Structures are given as C-alpha cells and as structure tokens.
Amino acid sequence: MSTLKKNKRIKRAAVLELYGDLKPGRGNQKVERGKAKYLGGNGRKTTGITKRVYRKNLKKIQVLENGAVVRRRIPVSLIRSGGIVKPVAKDPFALPDAN
C-alpha cells in the first residue's frame, strides 16, 4: 500500500472525528389512508412505501483547523452548538493601535 493512500485515510479519519459522518441516512416514506381506530375509524391502512434519503443540513463555511483556514461542508447543528471555530476576520478600515 502506498503512503499516499495511508495519508489520505489519516486525513479522512481526522475530519470524521471533528465533524462526524456527513453521509445521508436512509429510510422509508409511508403513505396511509383511513381514520385511526381511537377516532372511531376502521384503522389506518398503508397504501405505499417508498425508499427515501434523509440528507443533513450542510453549509459551506470557512473553519479554523490546526491553525489553517479551510473551507468545509459543516452540519448547521454543529455550527449552532458551537462545535467549530470560525476564523476571526480583520476589520479592513480599523486603524492600527498607537502603543
């Protein structure tokens, strides 16, 4: 096995550790008809089941990683929870400190 593949796997493992798995989940979408028994009906009947994909809510932002600024696709839930560090932008019109 080449070193290139090994380095790539190590980098991928580090990203997975930081941000988790970003792959979409899988499940079913169920369509039903009828009235529930507790509401006086005959019960709900399934008329169709379709496979579907549950995608993560990803946003492409700049992130501070190991002292370097990189662009990554991050789940919004991770951004809101404060699990990532954004780079601090310098104010372009700020005057330098007169110390």
C-alpha positions as semicolon CSV with decimal commas, in nm:
position;residue;x (nm);y (nm);z (nm)
1;M;0,000;0,000;0,000
2;S;0,129;0,340;-0,095
3;T;0,197;0,613;0,158
4;L;-0,036;0,845;-0,034
5;K;-0,337;0,627;0,039
6;K;-0,236;0,599;0,403
7;N;-0,204;0,977;0,442
8;K;-0,540;1,025;0,273
9;R;-0,703;0,779;0,516
10;I;-0,543;0,955;0,815
11;K;-0,673;1,295;0,697
12;R;-1,021;1,150;0,635
13;A;-1,024;0,996;0,984
14;A;-0,934;1,334;1,137
15;V;-1,220;1,507;0,952
16;L;-1,463;1,233;1,060
17;E;-1,355;1,277;1,421
18;L;-1,414;1,653;1,409
19;Y;-1,739;1,677;1,213
20;G;-1,890;1,327;1,221
21;D;-2,020;1,129;0,926
22;L;-2,189;1,357;0,672
23;K;-2,347;1,078;0,469
24;P;-2,724;1,087;0,433
25;G;-2,940;0,842;0,628
26;R;-3,184;0,607;0,459
27;G;-3,540;0,518;0,542
28;N;-3,891;0,483;0,410
29;Q;-4,170;0,725;0,334
30;K;-4,507;0,573;0,417
31;V;-4,842;0,684;0,272
32;E;-5,154;0,585;0,466
33;R;-5,527;0,627;0,431
34;G;-5,817;0,578;0,667
35;K;-5,915;0,703;1,009
36;A;-5,744;0,593;1,331
37;K;-5,937;0,346;1,548
38;Y;-5,930;0,570;1,854
39;L;-6,107;0,836;1,646
40;G;-6,384;0,593;1,553
41;G;-6,241;0,463;1,228
42;N;-6,152;0,120;1,097
43;G;-5,775;0,175;1,134
44;R;-5,502;0,319;0,917
45;K;-5,402;0,124;0,605
46;T;-5,066;0,160;0,428
47;T;-5,111;0,232;0,057
48;G;-4,747;0,283;-0,040
49;I;-4,392;0,263;0,088
50;T;-4,114;0,447;-0,095
51;K;-3,743;0,449;-0,014
52;R;-3,606;0,794;0,064
53;V;-3,291;0,968;0,182
54;Y;-3,259;1,188;0,492
55;R;-2,997;1,447;0,400
56;K;-2,804;1,651;0,654
57;N;-2,843;2,028;0,654
58;L;-2,492;2,119;0,536
59;K;-2,347;2,467;0,492
60;K;-2,016;2,551;0,324
61;I;-1,816;2,776;0,557
62;Q;-1,458;2,864;0,648
63;V;-1,325;2,682;0,955
64;L;-1,008;2,717;1,158
65;E;-0,835;2,377;1,155
66;N;-0,486;2,322;1,303
67;G;-0,406;2,692;1,265
68;A;-0,509;2,699;0,899
69;V;-0,828;2,834;0,744
70;V;-1,005;2,571;0,530
71;R;-1,344;2,558;0,362
72;R;-1,563;2,266;0,473
73;R;-1,922;2,149;0,444
74;I;-2,044;2,153;0,805
75;P;-2,382;2,049;0,953
76;V;-2,577;2,353;1,071
77;S;-2,648;2,176;1,402
78;L;-2,272;2,168;1,470
79;I;-2,238;2,539;1,386
80;R;-2,524;2,633;1,620
81;S;-2,393;2,421;1,906
82;G;-2,054;2,595;1,886
83;G;-1,865;2,278;1,799
84;I;-1,649;2,453;1,541
85;V;-1,414;2,752;1,546
86;K;-1,462;3,016;1,279
87;P;-1,167;3,237;1,176
88;V;-1,174;3,596;1,303
89;A;-1,199;3,842;1,016
90;K;-0,990;4,158;1,045
91;D;-1,169;4,490;1,010
92;P;-1,036;4,644;0,684
93;F;-1,096;5,003;0,799
94;A;-0,960;4,975;1,153
95;L;-0,667;5,196;1,245
96;P;-0,360;5,030;1,394
97;D;-0,318;5,065;1,772
98;A;-0,095;5,357;1,874
99;N;0,102;5,187;2,156
